[in-house]
Amino acid sequence: AVYKCPVIINVNVSHCASHGISLISPQYTVSLLFNWVQHTLGVGVTIASLTGEGREGGESSFTPARQLPLPAHIFGLVDVCDPAKEIVVQERVVLYYKYNNKPVSCVKIFYNEFR
């Protein structure tokens, strides 16, 4: 996993073919000061807070996101169609799948290293 909490100050995003500024589950305080986002074909600023809980019961209070305006290719996320088929999960995983129309068969096996 890649955890970065950048200080984003005096950034100008204009005439962009995608979203302006996207933050995914920042671990600490994020500073967004004096930024200008205009004429983007996506959403200007998105902040996705992905916080599930780790409890023992079978029921989860986590509500899945219905529409999440995130870019298709994000540094630090796992490519489901990558040749590596197994992913070790230490605590929990939030699975986000964005459909595309490539005719490929993609498989991932998630397992817990403690079981």
N, CA, C and O atoms as CSV, one atom per row, in Angstrom:
chain,resi,resn,atom,element,x,y,z
A,1,ALA,N,N,0.838,-1.177,0.000
A,1,ALA,CA,C,0.000,0.000,0.000
A,1,ALA,C,C,0.883,1.240,0.000
A,1,ALA,O,O,2.003,1.226,0.510
A,2,VAL,N,N,0.366,2.287,-0.570
A,2,VAL,CA,C,1.080,3.554,-0.641
A,2,VAL,C,C,0.274,4.571,0.144
A,2,VAL,O,O,-0.881,4.838,-0.188
A,3,TYR,N,N,0.867,5.137,1.179
A,3,TYR,CA,C,0.186,6.133,1.995
A,3,TYR,C,C,0.921,7.456,1.885
A,3,TYR,O,O,2.068,7.575,2.317
A,4,LYS,N,N,0.266,8.438,1.314
A,4,LYS,CA,C,0.821,9.780,1.203
A,4,LYS,C,C,-0.260,10.766,1.594
A,4,LYS,O,O,-1.420,10.599,1.216
A,5,CYS,N,N,0.101,11.783,2.338
A,5,CYS,CA,C,-0.811,12.866,2.677
A,5,CYS,C,C,-0.147,14.168,2.248
A,5,CYS,O,O,0.508,14.830,3.053
A,6,PRO,N,N,-0.313,14.530,1.000
A,6,PRO,CA,C,0.402,15.699,0.495
A,6,PRO,C,C,-0.205,17.006,0.976
A,6,PRO,O,O,-1.382,17.072,1.333
A,7,VAL,N,N,0.613,18.029,0.977
A,7,VAL,CA,C,0.146,19.388,1.203
A,7,VAL,C,C,-0.053,19.983,-0.182
A,7,VAL,O,O,0.912,20.189,-0.919
A,8,ILE,N,N,-1.292,20.256,-0.535
A,8,ILE,CA,C,-1.618,20.747,-1.875
A,8,ILE,C,C,-1.998,22.213,-1.748
A,8,ILE,O,O,-3.115,22.546,-1.353
A,9,ILE,N,N,-1.051,23.085,-2.090
A,9,ILE,CA,C,-1.231,24.530,-1.943
A,9,ILE,C,C,-0.870,25.206,-3.264
A,9,ILE,O,O,0.142,24.877,-3.882
A,10,ASN,N,N,-1.698,26.145,-3.685
A,10,ASN,CA,C,-1.468,26.938,-4.897
A,10,ASN,C,C,-1.307,26.072,-6.143
A,10,ASN,O,O,-0.372,26.272,-6.919
A,11,VAL,N,N,-2.206,25.115,-6.340
A,11,VAL,CA,C,-2.176,24.255,-7.519
A,11,VAL,C,C,-3.272,24.718,-8.476
A,11,VAL,O,O,-4.405,24.966,-8.063
A,12,ASN,N,N,-2.927,24.832,-9.751
A,12,ASN,CA,C,-3.879,25.223,-10.782
A,12,ASN,C,C,-4.100,24.035,-11.709
A,12,ASN,O,O,-3.172,23.596,-12.389
A,13,VAL,N,N,-5.332,23.510,-11.742
A,13,VAL,CA,C,-5.696,22.418,-12.646
A,13,VAL,C,C,-6.754,22.973,-13.588
A,13,VAL,O,O,-7.851,23.335,-13.163
A,14,SER,N,N,-6.415,23.036,-14.868
A,14,SER,CA,C,-7.386,23.572,-15.822
A,14,SER,C,C,-7.299,22.811,-17.138
A,14,SER,O,O,-6.239,22.319,-17.525
A,15,HIS,N,N,-8.448,22.729,-17.818
A,15,HIS,CA,C,-8.568,22.043,-19.104
A,15,HIS,C,C,-8.043,20.615,-19.008
A,15,HIS,O,O,-7.239,20.182,-19.833
A,16,CYS,N,N,-8.501,19.899,-18.006
A,16,CYS,CA,C,-8.047,18.535,-17.736
A,16,CYS,C,C,-9.038,17.543,-18.346
A,16,CYS,O,O,-10.247,17.776,-18.317
A,17,ALA,N,N,-8.531,16.440,-18.897
A,17,ALA,CA,C,-9.386,15.433,-19.521
A,17,ALA,C,C,-9.994,14.476,-18.508
A,17,ALA,O,O,-10.761,13.591,-18.888
A,18,SER,N,N,-9.673,14.628,-17.236
A,18,SER,CA,C,-10.191,13.746,-16.200
A,18,SER,C,C,-10.571,14.593,-14.990
A,18,SER,O,O,-11.009,15.734,-15.140
A,19,HIS,N,N,-10.405,14.039,-13.800
A,19,HIS,CA,C,-10.717,14.762,-12.569
A,19,HIS,C,C,-9.586,15.719,-12.220
A,19,HIS,O,O,-8.469,15.584,-12.721
A,20,GLY,N,N,-9.880,16.683,-11.363
A,20,GLY,CA,C,-8.871,17.649,-10.949
A,20,GLY,C,C,-7.947,17.091,-9.891
A,20,GLY,O,O,-6.811,16.729,-10.198
A,21,ILE,N,N,-8.404,17.010,-8.648
A,21,ILE,CA,C,-7.615,16.505,-7.524
A,21,ILE,C,C,-8.404,15.370,-6.882
A,21,ILE,O,O,-9.555,15.558,-6.488
A,22,SER,N,N,-7.788,14.189,-6.774
A,22,SER,CA,C,-8.450,13.027,-6.167
A,22,SER,C,C,-7.610,12.518,-5.013
A,22,SER,O,O,-6.427,12.223,-5.184
A,23,LEU,N,N,-8.213,12.414,-3.839
A,23,LEU,CA,C,-7.549,11.862,-2.660
A,23,LEU,C,C,-8.321,10.626,-2.225
A,23,LEU,O,O,-9.549,10.645,-2.143
A,24,ILE,N,N,-7.592,9.553,-1.947
A,24,ILE,CA,C,-8.228,8.301,-1.564
A,24,ILE,C,C,-7.771,7.916,-0.170
A,24,ILE,O,O,-6.597,7.616,0.045
A,25,SER,N,N,-8.683,7.924,0.758
A,25,SER,CA,C,-8.470,7.484,2.128
A,25,SER,C,C,-7.195,8.044,2.750
A,25,SER,O,O,-6.305,7.280,3.124
A,26,PRO,N,N,-7.096,9.368,2.866
A,26,PRO,CA,C,-5.896,9.940,3.487
A,26,PRO,C,C,-5.797,9.527,4.952
A,26,PRO,O,O,-6.798,9.502,5.667
A,27,GLN,N,N,-4.591,9.205,5.389
A,27,GLN,CA,C,-4.372,8.726,6.750
A,27,GLN,C,C,-4.304,9.860,7.775
A,27,GLN,O,O,-4.611,9.653,8.948
A,28,TYR,N,N,-3.905,11.049,7.338
A,28,TYR,CA,C,-3.725,12.181,8.248
A,28,TYR,C,C,-4.447,13.395,7.676
A,28,TYR,O,O,-5.188,13.279,6.699
A,29,THR,N,N,-4.234,14.542,8.275
A,29,THR,CA,C,-4.849,15.776,7.816
A,29,THR,C,C,-4.299,16.158,6.448
A,29,THR,O,O,-3.094,16.076,6.210
A,30,VAL,N,N,-5.177,16.572,5.560
A,30,VAL,CA,C,-4.785,16.996,4.220
A,30,VAL,C,C,-5.042,18.491,4.109
A,30,VAL,O,O,-6.119,18.971,4.462
A,31,SER,N,N,-4.048,19.224,3.618
A,31,SER,CA,C,-4.192,20.666,3.433
A,31,SER,C,C,-4.469,20.969,1.968
A,31,SER,O,O,-3.634,20.704,1.103
A,32,LEU,N,N,-5.637,21.522,1.697
A,32,LEU,CA,C,-6.002,21.976,0.353
A,32,LEU,C,C,-6.244,23.476,0.440
A,32,LEU,O,O,-7.341,23.912,0.786
A,33,LEU,N,N,-5.223,24.263,0.126
A,33,LEU,CA,C,-5.318,25.711,0.293
A,33,LEU,C,C,-5.013,26.431,-1.012
A,33,LEU,O,O,-4.044,26.104,-1.697
A,34,PHE,N,N,-5.840,27.408,-1.351
A,34,PHE,CA,C,-5.609,28.317,-2.473
A,34,PHE,C,C,-5.436,27.582,-3.804
A,34,PHE,O,O,-4.566,27.939,-4.598
A,35,ASN,N,N,-6.257,26.564,-4.050
A,35,ASN,CA,C,-6.191,25.807,-5.295
A,35,ASN,C,C,-7.259,26.303,-6.264
A,35,ASN,O,O,-8.281,26.849,-5.848
A,36,TRP,N,N,-7.015,26.110,-7.552
A,36,TRP,CA,C,-7.939,26.544,-8.584
A,36,TRP,C,C,-8.156,25.384,-9.546
A,36,TRP,O,O,-7.220,24.957,-10.222
A,37,VAL,N,N,-9.397,24.863,-9.616
A,37,VAL,CA,C,-9.735,23.764,-10.514
A,37,VAL,C,C,-10.867,24.245,-11.412
A,37,VAL,O,O,-11.943,24.604,-10.933
A,38,GLN,N,N,-10.612,24.249,-12.733
A,38,GLN,CA,C,-11.633,24.740,-13.660
A,38,GLN,C,C,-11.557,24.009,-14.993
A,38,GLN,O,O,-10.487,23.566,-15.408
A,39,HIS,N,N,-12.685,23.889,-15.651
A,39,HIS,CA,C,-12.806,23.297,-16.990
A,39,HIS,C,C,-12.242,21.877,-17.048
A,39,HIS,O,O,-11.479,21.549,-17.957
A,40,THR,N,N,-12.610,21.046,-16.094
A,40,THR,CA,C,-12.220,19.635,-16.142
A,40,THR,C,C,-13.390,18.830,-16.692
A,40,THR,O,O,-14.544,19.236,-16.561
A,41,LEU,N,N,-13.094,17.698,-17.304
A,41,LEU,CA,C,-14.153,16.839,-17.822
A,41,LEU,C,C,-14.667,15.871,-16.760
A,41,LEU,O,O,-15.600,15.109,-17.016
A,42,GLY,N,N,-14.072,15.894,-15.585
A,42,GLY,CA,C,-14.507,15.047,-14.480
A,42,GLY,C,C,-14.948,15.914,-13.316
A,42,GLY,O,O,-15.453,17.021,-13.504
A,43,VAL,N,N,-14.755,15.405,-12.125
A,43,VAL,CA,C,-15.100,16.109,-10.897
A,43,VAL,C,C,-13.908,16.965,-10.486
A,43,VAL,O,O,-12.764,16.540,-10.648
A,44,GLY,N,N,-14.151,18.144,-9.965
A,44,GLY,CA,C,-13.066,19.044,-9.571
A,44,GLY,C,C,-12.202,18.479,-8.466
A,44,GLY,O,O,-11.004,18.280,-8.668
A,45,VAL,N,N,-12.775,18.214,-7.301
A,45,VAL,CA,C,-12.043,17.664,-6.160
A,45,VAL,C,C,-12.858,16.515,-5.579
A,45,VAL,O,O,-14.043,16.679,-5.288
A,46,THR,N,N,-12.226,15.348,-5.409
A,46,THR,CA,C,-12.886,14.219,-4.762
A,46,THR,C,C,-12.016,13.722,-3.622
A,46,THR,O,O,-10.795,13.624,-3.747
A,47,ILE,N,N,-12.659,13.413,-2.516
A,47,ILE,CA,C,-11.979,12.798,-1.380
A,47,ILE,C,C,-12.808,11.585,-0.982
A,47,ILE,O,O,-13.941,11.726,-0.521
A,48,ALA,N,N,-12.246,10.398,-1.159
A,48,ALA,CA,C,-12.942,9.162,-0.816
A,48,ALA,C,C,-12.391,8.652,0.502
A,48,ALA,O,O,-11.200,8.364,0.614
A,49,SER,N,N,-13.250,8.542,1.490
A,49,SER,CA,C,-12.860,8.014,2.792
A,49,SER,C,C,-13.297,6.558,2.856
A,49,SER,O,O,-14.488,6.268,2.963
A,50,LEU,N,N,-12.340,5.647,2.792
A,50,LEU,CA,C,-12.634,4.217,2.780
A,50,LEU,C,C,-12.294,3.635,4.138
A,50,LEU,O,O,-11.173,3.180,4.364
A,51,THR,N,N,-13.253,3.651,5.033
A,51,THR,CA,C,-13.005,3.164,6.385
A,51,THR,C,C,-14.003,2.081,6.724
A,51,THR,O,O,-15.123,2.372,7.143
A,52,GLY,N,N,-13.610,0.842,6.547
A,52,GLY,CA,C,-14.430,-0.266,7.034
A,52,GLY,C,C,-14.046,-0.514,8.479
A,52,GLY,O,O,-13.190,0.188,9.018
A,53,GLU,N,N,-14.652,-1.483,9.107
A,53,GLU,CA,C,-14.233,-1.810,10.467
A,53,GLU,C,C,-13.763,-3.247,10.489
A,53,GLU,O,O,-14.144,-4.055,9.642
A,54,GLY,N,N,-12.953,-3.550,11.440
A,54,GLY,CA,C,-12.466,-4.915,11.565
A,54,GLY,C,C,-13.062,-5.573,12.787
A,54,GLY,O,O,-12.445,-5.558,13.852
A,55,ARG,N,N,-14.233,-6.145,12.666
A,55,ARG,CA,C,-14.832,-6.825,13.811
A,55,ARG,C,C,-15.074,-8.278,13.464
A,55,ARG,O,O,-15.028,-8.666,12.296
A,56,GLU,N,N,-15.324,-9.052,14.453
A,56,GLU,CA,C,-15.381,-10.500,14.308
A,56,GLU,C,C,-16.683,-11.016,13.714
A,56,GLU,O,O,-16.689,-12.080,13.094
A,57,GLY,N,N,-17.778,-10.300,13.883
A,57,GLY,CA,C,-19.077,-10.803,13.451
A,57,GLY,C,C,-19.197,-10.936,11.948
A,57,GLY,O,O,-18.402,-10.368,11.199
A,58,GLY,N,N,-20.184,-11.679,11.515
A,58,GLY,CA,C,-20.423,-11.868,10.093
A,58,GLY,C,C,-21.072,-10.661,9.434
A,58,GLY,O,O,-20.960,-10.477,8.222
A,59,GLU,N,N,-21.747,-9.842,10.221
A,59,GLU,CA,C,-22.401,-8.651,9.699
A,59,GLU,C,C,-21.417,-7.486,9.689
A,59,GLU,O,O,-20.596,-7.356,10.597
A,60,SER,N,N,-21.499,-6.655,8.682
A,60,SER,CA,C,-20.639,-5.481,8.582
A,60,SER,C,C,-21.509,-4.243,8.485
A,60,SER,O,O,-22.566,-4.269,7.855
A,61,SER,N,N,-21.069,-3.164,9.105
A,61,SER,CA,C,-21.806,-1.911,8.996
A,61,SER,C,C,-21.288,-1.071,7.838
A,61,SER,O,O,-21.742,0.056,7.640
A,62,PHE,N,N,-20.353,-1.601,7.077
A,62,PHE,CA,C,-19.789,-0.889,5.933
A,62,PHE,C,C,-20.813,-0.837,4.803
A,62,PHE,O,O,-21.347,-1.871,4.401
A,63,THR,N,N,-21.085,0.340,4.300
A,63,THR,CA,C,-22.017,0.519,3.194
A,63,THR,C,C,-21.222,0.713,1.911
A,63,THR,O,O,-20.419,1.643,1.830
A,64,PRO,N,N,-21.418,-0.132,0.910
A,64,PRO,CA,C,-20.649,0.013,-0.326
A,64,PRO,C,C,-20.972,1.310,-1.058
A,64,PRO,O,O,-22.110,1.778,-1.036
A,65,ALA,N,N,-19.969,1.881,-1.702
A,65,ALA,CA,C,-20.165,3.097,-2.482
A,65,ALA,C,C,-20.906,2.758,-3.768
A,65,ALA,O,O,-20.574,1.784,-4.445
A,66,ARG,N,N,-21.887,3.543,-4.095
A,66,ARG,CA,C,-22.654,3.310,-5.320
A,66,ARG,C,C,-21.963,3.961,-6.515
A,66,ARG,O,O,-21.724,3.309,-7.531
A,67,GLN,N,N,-21.650,5.220,-6.394
A,67,GLN,CA,C,-20.927,5.921,-7.444
A,67,GLN,C,C,-19.697,6.547,-6.815
A,67,GLN,O,O,-19.805,7.359,-5.895
A,68,LEU,N,N,-18.556,6.178,-7.301
A,68,LEU,CA,C,-17.300,6.680,-6.761
A,68,LEU,C,C,-16.494,7.254,-7.916
A,68,LEU,O,O,-15.907,6.497,-8.689
A,69,PRO,N,N,-16.455,8.570,-8.050
A,69,PRO,CA,C,-15.792,9.169,-9.212
A,69,PRO,C,C,-14.270,9.151,-9.076
A,69,PRO,O,O,-13.652,10.180,-8.800
A,70,LEU,N,N,-13.675,7.981,-9.269
A,70,LEU,CA,C,-12.223,7.849,-9.197
A,70,LEU,C,C,-11.679,7.554,-10.585
A,70,LEU,O,O,-12.369,6.953,-11.408
A,71,PRO,N,N,-10.452,7.970,-10.850
A,71,PRO,CA,C,-9.846,7.648,-12.149
A,71,PRO,C,C,-9.678,6.142,-12.318
A,71,PRO,O,O,-9.642,5.405,-11.333
A,72,ALA,N,N,-9.576,5.688,-13.556
A,72,ALA,CA,C,-9.446,4.259,-13.836
A,72,ALA,C,C,-8.088,3.714,-13.424
A,72,ALA,O,O,-7.999,2.561,-13.000
A,73,HIS,N,N,-7.044,4.495,-13.534
A,73,HIS,CA,C,-5.690,4.032,-13.217
A,73,HIS,C,C,-5.121,4.897,-12.103
A,73,HIS,O,O,-4.818,6.071,-12.315
A,74,ILE,N,N,-4.977,4.321,-10.924
A,74,ILE,CA,C,-4.493,5.049,-9.759
A,74,ILE,C,C,-3.244,4.362,-9.247
A,74,ILE,O,O,-3.246,3.149,-9.035
A,75,PHE,N,N,-2.177,5.120,-9.045
A,75,PHE,CA,C,-0.939,4.564,-8.524
A,75,PHE,C,C,-1.178,4.009,-7.123
A,75,PHE,O,O,-1.760,4.684,-6.274
A,76,GLY,N,N,-0.735,2.798,-6.887
A,76,GLY,CA,C,-0.865,2.192,-5.570
A,76,GLY,C,C,-1.997,1.190,-5.464
A,76,GLY,O,O,-2.037,0.409,-4.513
A,77,LEU,N,N,-2.920,1.191,-6.419
A,77,LEU,CA,C,-3.994,0.213,-6.396
A,77,LEU,C,C,-3.580,-1.022,-7.190
A,77,LEU,O,O,-2.697,-0.945,-8.045
A,78,VAL,N,N,-4.206,-2.142,-6.914
A,78,VAL,CA,C,-3.861,-3.413,-7.551
A,78,VAL,C,C,-4.615,-3.550,-8.868
A,78,VAL,O,O,-5.826,-3.339,-8.926
A,79,ASP,N,N,-3.895,-3.901,-9.910
A,79,ASP,CA,C,-4.524,-4.198,-11.193
A,79,ASP,C,C,-5.063,-5.623,-11.127
A,79,ASP,O,O,-4.294,-6.568,-10.951
A,80,VAL,N,N,-6.364,-5.784,-11.265
A,80,VAL,CA,C,-6.980,-7.099,-11.141
A,80,VAL,C,C,-6.499,-8.036,-12.246
A,80,VAL,O,O,-6.450,-9.248,-12.036
A,81,CYS,N,N,-6.149,-7.516,-13.396
A,81,CYS,CA,C,-5.691,-8.347,-14.515
A,81,CYS,C,C,-4.174,-8.522,-14.542
A,81,CYS,O,O,-3.635,-9.012,-15.535
A,82,ASP,N,N,-3.487,-8.142,-13.498
A,82,ASP,CA,C,-2.042,-8.329,-13.399
A,82,ASP,C,C,-1.729,-9.826,-13.344
A,82,ASP,O,O,-2.537,-10.587,-12.813
A,83,PRO,N,N,-0.580,-10.280,-13.875
A,83,PRO,CA,C,-0.265,-11.720,-13.856
A,83,PRO,C,C,-0.153,-12.330,-12.456
A,83,PRO,O,O,-0.392,-13.526,-12.293
A,84,ALA,N,N,0.204,-11.536,-11.447
A,84,ALA,CA,C,0.266,-12.064,-10.073
A,84,ALA,C,C,-1.157,-12.365,-9.612
A,84,ALA,O,O,-2.011,-11.479,-9.616
A,85,LYS,N,N,-1.413,-13.605,-9.216
A,85,LYS,CA,C,-2.785,-14.028,-8.931
A,85,LYS,C,C,-3.156,-13.997,-7.455
A,85,LYS,O,O,-4.342,-13.966,-7.128
A,86,GLU,N,N,-2.171,-14.006,-6.549
A,86,GLU,CA,C,-2.482,-14.067,-5.123
A,86,GLU,C,C,-2.114,-12.761,-4.436
A,86,GLU,O,O,-1.079,-12.157,-4.720
A,87,ILE,N,N,-2.989,-12.338,-3.525
A,87,ILE,CA,C,-2.758,-11.143,-2.726
A,87,ILE,C,C,-2.964,-11.517,-1.268
A,87,ILE,O,O,-4.013,-12.046,-0.901
A,88,VAL,N,N,-1.965,-11.244,-0.436
A,88,VAL,CA,C,-2.051,-11.524,0.998
A,88,VAL,C,C,-2.683,-10.318,1.682
A,88,VAL,O,O,-2.219,-9.189,1.519
A,89,VAL,N,N,-3.741,-10.562,2.447
A,89,VAL,CA,C,-4.438,-9.512,3.179
A,89,VAL,C,C,-4.084,-9.655,4.643
A,89,VAL,O,O,-4.279,-10.722,5.225
A,90,GLN,N,N,-3.562,-8.590,5.254
A,90,GLN,CA,C,-3.184,-8.666,6.661
A,90,GLN,C,C,-4.353,-8.343,7.577
A,90,GLN,O,O,-4.570,-9.056,8.557
A,91,GLU,N,N,-5.110,-7.299,7.293
A,91,GLU,CA,C,-6.234,-6.950,8.159
A,91,GLU,C,C,-7.560,-7.013,7.408
A,91,GLU,O,O,-8.412,-7.847,7.715
A,92,ARG,N,N,-7.733,-6.143,6.436
A,92,ARG,CA,C,-8.981,-6.113,5.666
A,92,ARG,C,C,-8.682,-5.529,4.298
A,92,ARG,O,O,-7.615,-4.962,4.064
A,93,VAL,N,N,-9.631,-5.675,3.410
A,93,VAL,CA,C,-9.467,-5.169,2.052
A,93,VAL,C,C,-10.779,-4.526,1.611
A,93,VAL,O,O,-11.861,-5.041,1.890
A,94,VAL,N,N,-10.668,-3.405,0.928
A,94,VAL,CA,C,-11.819,-2.787,0.291
A,94,VAL,C,C,-11.635,-3.014,-1.198
A,94,VAL,O,O,-10.653,-2.565,-1.788
A,95,LEU,N,N,-12.579,-3.709,-1.796
A,95,LEU,CA,C,-12.476,-4.061,-3.205
A,95,LEU,C,C,-13.263,-3.056,-4.029
A,95,LEU,O,O,-14.467,-2.883,-3.845
A,96,TYR,N,N,-12.566,-2.402,-4.933
A,96,TYR,CA,C,-13.183,-1.425,-5.828
A,96,TYR,C,C,-12.922,-1.885,-7.249
A,96,TYR,O,O,-11.771,-1.954,-7.678
A,97,TYR,N,N,-13.975,-2.199,-7.981
A,97,TYR,CA,C,-13.838,-2.703,-9.344
A,97,TYR,C,C,-14.500,-1.728,-10.294
A,97,TYR,O,O,-15.665,-1.370,-10.124
A,98,LYS,N,N,-13.758,-1.307,-11.283
A,98,LYS,CA,C,-14.297,-0.403,-12.293
A,98,LYS,C,C,-14.337,-1.157,-13.614
A,98,LYS,O,O,-13.298,-1.554,-14.140
A,99,TYR,N,N,-15.520,-1.352,-14.139
A,99,TYR,CA,C,-15.714,-2.162,-15.343
A,99,TYR,C,C,-15.147,-1.457,-16.569
A,99,TYR,O,O,-15.273,-0.241,-16.714
A,100,ASN,N,N,-14.522,-2.237,-17.448
A,100,ASN,CA,C,-14.205,-1.764,-18.790
A,100,ASN,C,C,-14.531,-2.891,-19.760
A,100,ASN,O,O,-14.812,-4.012,-19.336
A,101,ASN,N,N,-14.496,-2.610,-21.028
A,101,ASN,CA,C,-14.971,-3.599,-21.999
A,101,ASN,C,C,-13.844,-4.387,-22.659
A,101,ASN,O,O,-14.001,-4.827,-23.797
A,102,LYS,N,N,-12.717,-4.577,-21.984
A,102,LYS,CA,C,-11.653,-5.426,-22.521
A,102,LYS,C,C,-12.072,-6.891,-22.399
A,102,LYS,O,O,-12.515,-7.310,-21.329
A,103,PRO,N,N,-11.943,-7.679,-23.470
A,103,PRO,CA,C,-12.347,-9.091,-23.407
A,103,PRO,C,C,-11.262,-9.967,-22.776
A,103,PRO,O,O,-10.598,-10.733,-23.474
A,104,VAL,N,N,-11.084,-9.854,-21.463
A,104,VAL,CA,C,-10.087,-10.657,-20.755
A,104,VAL,C,C,-10.737,-11.313,-19.546
A,104,VAL,O,O,-11.764,-10.852,-19.048
A,105,SER,N,N,-10.135,-12.377,-19.091
A,105,SER,CA,C,-10.604,-13.062,-17.895
A,105,SER,C,C,-9.601,-12.783,-16.780
A,105,SER,O,O,-8.448,-13.207,-16.861
A,106,CYS,N,N,-10.029,-12.081,-15.755
A,106,CYS,CA,C,-9.130,-11.671,-14.676
A,106,CYS,C,C,-9.520,-12.378,-13.383
A,106,CYS,O,O,-10.697,-12.429,-13.026
A,107,VAL,N,N,-8.529,-12.923,-12.684
A,107,VAL,CA,C,-8.771,-13.649,-11.436
A,107,VAL,C,C,-7.778,-13.174,-10.391
A,107,VAL,O,O,-6.594,-13.008,-10.684
A,108,LYS,N,N,-8.251,-12.954,-9.179
A,108,LYS,CA,C,-7.390,-12.670,-8.032
A,108,LYS,C,C,-7.828,-13.565,-6.886
A,108,LYS,O,O,-9.020,-13.809,-6.702
A,109,ILE,N,N,-6.870,-14.050,-6.121
A,109,ILE,CA,C,-7.142,-14.866,-4.939
A,109,ILE,C,C,-6.663,-14.077,-3.736
A,109,ILE,O,O,-5.473,-13.784,-3.616
A,110,PHE,N,N,-7.589,-13.727,-2.836
A,110,PHE,CA,C,-7.254,-13.010,-1.615
A,110,PHE,C,C,-7.231,-14.015,-0.475
A,110,PHE,O,O,-8.173,-14.793,-0.320
A,111,TYR,N,N,-6.175,-14.012,0.322
A,111,TYR,CA,C,-6.154,-14.886,1.491
A,111,TYR,C,C,-5.458,-14.187,2.645
A,111,TYR,O,O,-4.647,-13.282,2.452
A,112,ASN,N,N,-5.793,-14.627,3.845
A,112,ASN,CA,C,-5.250,-14.061,5.069
A,112,ASN,C,C,-4.035,-14.870,5.482
A,112,ASN,O,O,-4.099,-16.098,5.532
A,113,GLU,N,N,-2.936,-14.206,5.777
A,113,GLU,CA,C,-1.714,-14.920,6.133
A,113,GLU,C,C,-1.779,-15.565,7.515
A,113,GLU,O,O,-0.938,-16.405,7.835
A,114,PHE,N,N,-2.757,-15.193,8.338
A,114,PHE,CA,C,-2.850,-15.721,9.700
A,114,PHE,C,C,-3.792,-16.911,9.809
A,114,PHE,O,O,-3.942,-17.460,10.900
A,115,ARG,N,N,-4.425,-17.326,8.736
A,115,ARG,CA,C,-5.363,-18.451,8.797
A,115,ARG,C,C,-4.815,-19.629,8.059
A,115,ARG,O,O,-5.462,-20.675,7.998
